[in-house]
Amino acid sequence: MDKTDERLKITFLGTGTSQGIPVIGSDHPVCLSDDPRDKRLRVSVLVQLADANMVIDCGPDFRQQMLRHPIPRLDAILFTHEHADHTAGIDDIRPFFFRQGDIPVYAHKRVIASLMKRFDYIFADEDRYPGAPAVQVHEVERGRAFAVGNHQVTPVEVWHNRLQVFGYRIGDFAYLTDMKSIEKEEMMRLEGLKVLVVNALRQEPHHSHFNLEEALAFISEVAPESAYLTHISHRMGFHAEVEAGLPTGVHLAYDNLTITL
């Protein structure tokens, strides 16, 4: 674990589920809310250290998120899994590529294969289309930490029903999304956290995501100093009402929220 005293800044670029909130065409009360905390882009987080900017997931709202939170350089994209709400914005890394060259991406080999199939022009070695971005590919493996610059990143394997997903721990911060279960061995990688971010889709049970009750039970087991819920659907309820009912130290994350360790 990286034990430096360097500050770590976390910005929630998006906290919504795959459709975002408001859902297109929906007349659900949460989708009609005027509270900006009830308007959620697809889930992603920006992790900033003094000499490194990392984004966890690069969904279809990536361009809008980077316009809201401009950074001069992107040092790594850490992919959790291959679903479109976590990957479909990869073409919008072009401005970073034009400024700094190939963008480092980190992912499970299955996710890399999926990206290579769907975005072959980005991963092509020959006959590259002029103007297409390019990446440096780094395979992430269970149980093997890796470095982004001077910072250690530890993958944490969880399960999205039957689909393997990687969460990531950076220092005393861990980010887990699209999670339904975790093996005991992987739980050990979450000891001593200051901040845990974990998905909580809605109030009702779901086959591949934590609902609110499951997320709170998981947080209680991990026992971080504080926790934030993300990957939230409109069926969770109004932000203000849900937040008011959460235990001490647990918060409902919202787009543009920034915390510093």
Stockholm file with secondary structure:
# STOCKHOLM 1.0

chainA/1-261         MDKTDERLKITFLGTGTSQGIPVIGSDHPVCLSDDPRDKRLRVSVLVQLADANMVIDCGPDFRQQMLRHPIPRLDAILFTHEHADHTAGIDDIRPFFFRQGDIPVYAHKRVIASLMKRFDYIFADEDRYPGAPAVQVHEVERGRAFAVGNHQVTPVEVWHNRLQVFGYRIGDFAYLTDMKSIEKEEMMRLEGLKVLVVNALRQEPHHSHFNLEEALAFISEVAPESAYLTHISHRMGFHAEVEAGLPTGVHLAYDNLTITL
#=GR chainA/1-261 SS CCCCCCCCEEEEEECBCTTCBSCTTCCCTTTTCCCGGGCBCBCEEEEEETTEEEEECCCTTHHHHHHHSCCSCCCEEECCCCCHHHHTTGGGGHHHHHHHSSEEEEECHHHHHHHHHHTHHHHCSSSCCTTCCCEEEEECCTTCCEEETTEEEEEEEEEETTEEEEEEEETTEEEECSCSBCCHHHHGGGTTCSEEEEECCCSSCCSSSCCHHHHHHHHHHHCCSEEEEESBCGGGCCHHHHHHTSCTTEEECCTTCEEEC
#=GC SS_cons         CCCCCCCCEEEEEECBCTTCBSCTTCCCTTTTCCCGGGCBCBCEEEEEETTEEEEECCCTTHHHHHHHSCCSCCCEEECCCCCHHHHTTGGGGHHHHHHHSSEEEEECHHHHHHHHHHTHHHHCSSSCCTTCCCEEEEECCTTCCEEETTEEEEEEEEEETTEEEEEEEETTEEEECSCSBCCHHHHGGGTTCSEEEEECCCSSCCSSSCCHHHHHHHHHHHCCSEEEEESBCGGGCCHHHHHHTSCTTEEECCTTCEEEC
//
